Amino acid sequence: MAKGRIMFAPWQVAGRTVLALALFVCVASLAARAEDASPGLGVALPAQLAMSPAHGDPFAEASPEPQNDDQSDAATEPEEAAPQTGEAAPMPPESLPEGKDAVVAPSGGDSEQAPPQETAMPAVNAALKAELETRSAARSAILSRRDREAIGAFYAMRDFAPLWSRDGKANSEVAPVLERLAHAGDDGLDLKGAAIGFSPSGTDAEVAAADIALTDAVVAYGRQASGSRIDPGTVSRLIGLEPEVADPAIILATVATAGENGGDQLRSFNPPQKPYEALREKLVQMRKGRNIAEGGAVIPAGPVLRPGMRDPRVPLIRARLSLDGGSDAQDKARDRIYDTKMAAAVADFQKANGLPPSGTLTTKTVAVMGGQPSHQEPEIIANMERWRWMPRDMGESRIEVNIPNYEVVVVEKGAVVERHRVIVGKEQTPTPIFSNRMQFLIVNPYWNVPPSIIKKEMLPKLASDPNYLHRLGYEVFSRGGRLVVRQPPGERNALGRIKFMFPNDFAVYLHDTPSRKLFSSPKRAFSHGCVRVDDPFRFAETVLGRGNGWSEQRVKKLIGGKERYVHLPKPLPIHLEYFTAFVDEAGHLQLRDDIYGYSHKVKAALGLES
């Protein structure tokens, strides 16, 4: 697997699990309805669910195989069948006791049989069916046509029974689900246009409409939470991630059977990773602080304040930052002084809200204190959205390269054990974003020069200097009618002494470099797309595993003039990521430059900026 997923979400499992979950809900509904049916009345269930999957066409039932002519002819010939064991054979007329009239049962040949009577559909079910049919052609602000078709198929499998109530009473899932829907914004989701509410009473049409409205909201939440809003490929063709979007039937089957845990089950469709949860917590804190500011006294505009200056707004700022003020007249007079303690608190506030932490009370700082949304909110939401693109199970041990942070980390058993600086692709030649597995490393690698570099950089130099490649030690030959240029192992090799391989469609990898001085730069977007690693032999020791006998010195002993392959004991998940906002180990929000413009595109797609 090269570009896309390497692991699957809980709901992206074999088709039989999808069917089993949805069938459970459907059987429960039909069984409930059967309680009112006459004894012995059977309920026929379809052989296969017909519902819209997350991607692709709806599931379809297999067509019955046609009978051949011999079977058809044989079926028309009457044939006497011997009675089965325990079954009484009919008595011939001559064997009847004397004086008894023969009673002949009607034969099944040409006589007409009355069709079995169908149980009338309950009125609320009929109302649900009618409501679904009425809205089939209407547009929805929160759901796609395919989602609505999947919802209709799900209800059809339940014989259009209500999903969220029974006998005029709301199911136990409803209250926690409504609570979760009301806080959808905490996860950066947008349910505007959804009816967040539910009433199990009223006319059949009202009950049906309320049931469908809640179903729509639940499906919209689950789909958005699992990444339905943005196709990463529309942001860049160099993003090889695919969101693991939950199927509407799985969302409904999971949430509608969860009882009082319905809200938690609905929330579980959001990314489970700790970095996502940390961003979510920062978003909630930021909005809570803004709400407090909006409810407090207004801080008026005024001059920029620096330590030592006096201003009547200082007591309001103290109150906003929860700093203690004075109690006597002398202290109250000092309360108007913008002192160093207040400047330090303002600097902390500025840092927490994405402003330059100068400690100077600027006009922008006053605006944010007064409840104006910080520019950090859309940046946090955009990064939370990109977490929805990542595999839900990234591996307990793994490698992560965060491109905007110019860093690679190695994680073992969920904890970061090593960090290294990296150099990533330039704005014109971005490092691609995808997940894969590192399989092996090569010491003393050849560098096979990519065709794009040959065309754009080498051929123009060859035109003015025919000995250019030979002088630099490159090997040039033809393979299959195609020009091949490669650089042999050695000190000057562009890949350095080692490269780390995870074969992929983008033809990128991690490697050493002879240009080590570039690692001292704070912004390190210099490569053609591959990732250059600082201290690569220590990195090799970590990924090979110290416990497996591989030390940095042992790997270095392989340095020479011949390529040497070393396979990892076990392929290690590697994720090339793009996060411009994250929470560090100290709990502080960190922001990085949007070097490829991906964050801007995500915010625009979500309607967070133009």
Secondary structure, 3 states (H helix, E strand, C coil): CCCCCCCCCCCCCCHHHHHHHHHHHHHHHHHHHHCCCCCCCCCCCCCCCCCCCCCCCCCCCCCCCCCCHHHHHHHHCCCCCCCCCCCCCCCCHHHCCCCCCCCCCCCCCCCCCCCCCCCCCCHHHHHHHHHHHHCCCCCCCCCCHHHHHHHHHHHHHCCCCCCCEECCEECCCHHHHHHHHHCHHHHCCCCCCCCCCCCCCCCHHHHHHHHHHHHHHHHHHHHHHCCCCCCHHHHCCCECCCCCCCCHHHHHHHHCCCHHHHHHHHHCCCCCCHHHHHHHHHHHHHHHHHHHHHHCCCCCCCCCECCCEECCCHHHHHHHCCCCCCCCHHHHHHCCEECHHHHHHHHHHHHHCCCCCCCCECHHHHHHHCCCCCCHHHHHHHHHHHHCCCCCCCCCCEEEEEHHHCEEEEEECCEEEEEEEEEEECCCCCCCEEEEEEEEEEECCCEECCHHHHHHHHHHHHHHCCCHHHHCCCEEEEECCEEEEEECCCCCCCCCCEEEECCCCCCCCEECCCCHHHHHCCCCEEECCCEEECCHHHHHHHHHCHHHCCCHHHHHCCCCCCCEEEEEEEEEEEEEECCCEEECCCCCEEECCCCCCHHHHHHHHCCCCC
